[in-house]
Amino acid sequence: MVSALFIVSEEGYWAEECTEPLTTLSDAGVDVTVATPSGSPPVVDERSVDPETVGEETAERAREIHENDERLNDPEPIAAVSASEYDVVVFPGGHGTEWDINQDRHARRLLRDAVAGDDGKALVVCHAVGILGFTHTEEGKYVVNERDVTGFPNEWEEEIVDEHDRMPDGRKLPYWVEDEVKAAGANWDAELDADTSVTVDGDLITARGPESSHTAATTLLDELGVEAKSA
C-alpha cells in the first residue's frame, strides 16, 4: 500500500491545505500517518475555519476533520519518524509553519531524505514552502537550488502583515517565504495570473496556497501512480 507522512504545524496550519490532501489521498487508498514537532495534536489557524473567511461549507468540513480525525488527534513526534518508511512526505502550509516546522531540524531531515535518491517524494504547500530556504543536502547545498517551485508569494503577504511585518494576531512574521526560497537558488514562479499553481520538479511538488490544495493532491496521486477516487 502506498503511504504518506503528513508533517503538520502546532503553531497554526491552514485547514484546507491539510484536510484536502489528507482526505483525497485517504479516499484513494493511501495510508496516511500524521506527525507534529512534539507529538501533540496540531493547531489549526482559526482564520482557516472562519466561515466569513473561507465560506461556511469549507469551514464546517475542515473543522469537523480537524476535531475528529484520529490521525490528527494522535500524531507521532517528527523526531520518531523516518521518510524512508513512506512513499511521500507532505508539508501542509499555514503561517504557523514559520515558527515550528520550517525551523525544525527533524522536519528538514524528513524533507531532505524524501527528495534524496530515487524512491521518495515531497509535497510542500504554501508557507511550508519556506522550509526549502533552510534545508540542505548532505553535501551542504540547498535542496531547492535550481529547482522550479511555487509557493506563497510576497504580493499576498503584503495584504496580510502590517508595516512592521506583524500578523493580525500580533505575532511578528520572521521571514517571507518567497524571499528565502529565491535566496536559496530556486526558480520561483507563483503564477499569480493563474487560479491555481502547482509545480512538479522531479521528486519535489510545491503548491501556492489553499485554492491549489486539491490540484496538489491529485497531482501527487498521479506522480505516485495512484488513481484518484471519482467524485
N, C-alpha and C positions, 0 to 999 in steps of 0.2 A: 504493500500500500504506500502511495506517495504521502510524504509527511512534511509538515510546515511548522516552524517555530516562530511565534509572534513575540516581539520584544516591545512591551507596552509601558508607557510612562506612568510614574507615580506622582508626577507634578502637574499633570493635565494633558491627556491625549484628546485629540479631536475625534468625537464619536464615530462619525461616518467613515473616517479613514481607517478605523479598526474594524468596526462591525460589518461594513460592506465586504471587504476581502475575507473576513473570518467566515461569514455566512456563505458567501459564494464558493469558497474553497471547500467548506464543510459539505455543502449541498452536492458538490461534485465528487465527494468521497475521499477528500484529502483529510488525513488525520492531523489535527491541529493541537499543538501544545502552546500554552501562554507562559511567558516568563517576565518578571519585572526586576528592577535593580535589587530590591531587598527580599523579594518573595512575598511582599504584601500585595493585596489587590490593587490594581491600577486605579488612578483617579481620573475621572472624566472632566474635561473643561466644560463648565456649566453653560457657556455660551453655545456649545455644540449640541446641547439638548434643550435649548430655549426655543419654544415654538415661534416666537417673534423673530428669531434669527434664522432658523433653518426650516421653518414650516412645521405644522402640527404633526403630520404623518411621519416625517423623518425623525422628529424629536421623540415621539412616542415609541417608535420602533427601536431607536438607538438606546433609549433609557431602559426599555424592557430587557434588551440583550445585556447591557451593562450590569443591571441588577440581578439577572437570573442565570446568565451563562456560567456553568460550573467551572469552565476553564479560566474565565476572567476572575472568578471569585476565589480560586485556589491555584494561583500561579506558582511556578518554580522560581527560585532566585537565579539570576542570569549567570552567576559565578559557578553554578552547578550544572549547566547545560553545555553541550558541545555542538557546533554547527555540523560536524561530520555525521551526526546521527539523524540529520534531516536533509530533505531534498532542497529546501529553500528556507531562508530566514527572512521574515517580514518585519519591517520597522514602520508602524503607523506613525503619522505625524501629530501635530499639535504643538503650540508654543512650549508646553511643558517639557518637551524633549530637550530643549536648550539647557535646562537646568539639571537633567539627570542622564538620560540615555546617551546623548551626544558627547557627554563629558566622562562617561564611564569606561574604564579600560576593558572591562569584560564585554561590554557591548561592542566596543571597537574590535576586540578579538573575534567576536562572532561574525561581524561583518567581514573582516579581513579573511577569515577562514572560509566563509561562504563563497567568496569570489576568487579564492585561490584554487588553482588546478582546474580540472575539467568536470567535476562532479556536482558542485553546489551552485546555488543561485541566491540572489538577494533582491527583494523588492523594498524600496525605500520611498516613503511618501512625505511630501510637503516639508514641514520644518525638520523632520527627521533626516532629510537630505543633508542637513548641516553636519551630520556625523562624518560625511565624506571629506569635509575640510579638516578633520582631525585624525583620520585613520591612515596608517602607513602599512605598506607591505613589510614582509620580513627583511627585505633588502633596504628598507628605510625610505622608500619612495611613497608619495601619496597614492592610495589605491585608485583615486579618481583622475590622476594625471592623464591627460589626453583622451579621456573618455567623454562621450556625449551624454549629457544629463539635463533634466529639467528639475524644477523644484519651486518652492515658494519665493516669488520674485520681490525685489526691493520696491517695485511700484505698488504692490499690495501692502507691504509692510508700512509704507508711508501713511496709509489710510488708517492704520491701527494704533501705532505708537504716537506719543506727543513729541514736542521738540527736544525733549530730554531722553528719548527712547524708552519712556515709561509706558507700560501696558495699561489697559483700562482698570486692571485691579491694583495698579500702583507699582508692580514689580518692574525693575529696570531690565530691559532686554539686553543680554550680554553681547550679542553679535547678530548680524544679519546674514541669513543663510546664503544668499546669492554672493555676497562679498567673500565669505570664507571659502566657498566651493570654487569660485573662479580663481581665487588666490592659490588654491591647491592644484591648479593646472587643468581644471575641467573645461570642456567645450560646452558652455552654458547656453541653453535656449529654452525659455519658459513658454514660448509660443503664445504670447499674450493675445494674439488675434484669433486663437482657436478656442472652442468651447471646452475642450479637454486637452491635456498634454501628458502623454506617457512616452517615455523614451527607453528603447532597448539597446544596450551596448554590450554584446556578449552575455555574460552571466549577471550583469547588473541592469536592473529595471528601476527606473525612477518615475515618480508621478508628481504633478504640480500641486494638487490640493484636493479638497473634498469632492468637487464635481468630477474629478478624474478617478475616483476610488473604484467605481465599477469597471471602468475600462482597464484600470491597472490590474484588477483581479482576473478579468477574463484574458488579458494579455499574458499574465503569469501562467494561467492554466494552459494556454496554447504553448507557451515555452516549455512547460512541463510535460506536454503531450497528453493532457487530461481534458476530457470533453466536459464542457460546462453543462449544468443541468438546464433543460429547456424551461423557458418562462411559462 
